[in-house]
Amino acid sequence: MSHTSRNLVVSGLARVEGEGALRVTIRDGQVEQAELNIYEPPRFFEAFLRGRSYTEPPDITSRICGICPVAYQTSACNAIEQACGAKLDPPLAELRRLLYCGEWISSHALHIYLLHAPDFLGYPDAIAMAREHRDIVERGLALKKAGNAVMESLGGRAIHPVNVRVGGFYRVPGPSEFAPLADQLRRALELALETARWVATFDFPDLELRQDLLALHDPGRYPIERGTLATTGGLAFTPSEFPGHVTEQQVPHSTALHATLDGHHYLTGPLARYSLNSGSLPPAARQAAADAGLGPQCRNPFRSIVVRAVEIICAVEEALRIIDGYHRPDRPAVEVTPCAATGHGVSEAPRGLLYHRYELDGDGLIRSATIIPPTSQNLAVIENDLRRVIAAHLDQDDASLTALCERAIRNHDPCISCAAHFLTLSVSHR
Amino acid sequence: MTKPSLAVWKLASCDGCQLTLLDCEDELLTLPGVVSIAHFLEASSAVQPGPYDISLVEGSITTARDAERILKIREQSRILVTIGACATAGGIQALRNFGDIAEFTAAVYASPEYIDTLATSTPVAAHVPVDFELRGCPIDRRQLLEVLTAFLAGRKPGIPDTSVCTECKREGRTCVMVADGTPCLGPVTHAGCGALCPAQSRGCYGCFGPFSGANVPALAGQLRQCGMGDDAISRVFATFNAAAPGFADRSRDEPHQ
């Protein structure tokens, strides 16, 4: 038998956030190598956070990712507030959730319409898609704009909001300020429902995740800005116990560090959140999930686009609920007195669980910082998906198989900019 | 007549400045009427070869590979515009310029020997000639559209090199420093955001970097009167534009562990 070898290489992955490459080697019908390489340069956030004040991580760490700055601000605030024993007044906690809803709407609309849907409909990008489906792309942009409007209205701006501080906000809006936003969100709810109906009609290749799923759990409501941790394997733990369960390891075949949960690969993100919390979805989102054919769990990464659509509905419903019940809080922030302590903070970034840990000294200066972004936790599963997708479609030619591999990566909405500051970087010359 | 071609590039950065282009929701679908989007990996898998009429570059130079890459980008670009604090000042990752990169690497990575990085983070203009630098962390959407429109029309972009204070006054806001004693970097910070922070009852934190007439020592005295200590004053200048001329002298004072 003659030996055959196929190499699939995409040196610059498109429609993902950040710079990554795909490398696949197939020898004699076996997947020998399937790697998502990171060549995004490291930026050393954990190093230069040392010596900074406890008030600074929300602004500094938001700059790790322009797509999910609110996630960084929130996990940072959660960690520092925990260290200092501060608890947000309930109305302030609701505003924090509202701001985060804006990021979910905007980030998910970006991913569904501009990054992911072109895969299902066979276009290189949303602009090409708009030539034949202008109304659809306009709907996506209107939805994304509504998410940005939430962040602009409460946060001051959509990318790197300026109104977030440890303990709450610098300023809380007056009751009438949210009125135009509420109108925009009511229209957005219709657009979100249409989105879920639209993506449910796509064709989804078969793939079933076998790994454990890890997501936050927030009793009685869908987890976004806070919660404790839960897995589909039945494990439950607090944010402070996160380092005891999740460890990062270097794997020989990859340049990236892979996180494991009690020694096993696992996945965070929309599939994990949905599978662990579908019972807590608000009414319209729950109905839309059922109409879209989702069961109580969803383990097909290609269907993540449907879960994202359901989560947009959830975020719009939640934003409207918070705005409709809004009274201006008595104070914009609670007092946070720094002390020598360590705090752990988690929240659900649009693409998965984001963990921060800060060790403070008695003057409120940071002694050490650890940040574990979702994409770093998901890399091992993404590469595993790649292997399985390739193995199941070896009959396809190189171009189709490469395109399918890129789709398998985009399913997880990887944010390489986030991952880079902690992934090792080395370029292999072969 | 063929449409001018547009390319968007990313170096060390957070993606936020190129996302600003996608955040132009009202204009995005009219863009193909005026430019051909030839290279924009974040948005499209269709990549056209150069040369390009306009290149937008996000991010700073932190690796030998990117130092090579920017030369090629410059070669292929008729007009090169850098967007954001990383590309125009080195970004927050330029804090390494004041520290020890070997120690930084060891602090973050288990196997520092695999890390391929330069000891400094530098703006694009330190490597190649740049036709226009648009400031901000992130850049402002309206300013981005103004710069694109101006270069497409062959005119100079109308981006005033003045302070945030001028915008704040124009908006009719009460000065947070004078009225409340809130430390504010508005007097030294480049305009462009629309004085967002004072609108949120917060002092400006300098994310657009210094404007050319910034008098940082004078402001430092004012910040001291607002109750800030020397370490805190050093820290506020040592953020997203830490290595920008004007802020760099102050950033260097910051005690690093």
Interface residues (C-beta under 8 A of the other chain):
Chain A: G12 L13 A14 R15 V16 E17 G18 E19 Y39 E40 P41 P42 R43 F44 F45 E46 A47 F48 R50 G51 R52 S53 E56 D59 I60 R63 I64 C65 G66 I67 P69 L110 L114 L115 P118 P124 D125 A126 I127 A128 A130 R134 V137 E138 L141 A142 K144 K145 N148 G156 R157 A158 I159 H160 V162 N163 F169 Y170 R171 E248 Q250 T255 L257 P332 E406 C415 S417 H421 F422 T424 L425 S426 V427
Chain B: K10 L11 A12 S13 C14 D15 G16 C17 Q18 L19 T20 L22 D23 E25 D26 L28 L29 L31 P32 I37 F40 L41 E42 A43 S44 S45 A46 V47 T62 T63 R65 D66 G91 I92 Q93 L95 R96 G99 E103 F104 T105 A107 V108 Y109 A110 S111 Y114 I115 D116 T117 C137 P138 C193 L196 C197 A199 Q200 S201 R202 Y205 C207 A232 R235 T239 F240 E254 P255 H256 Q257
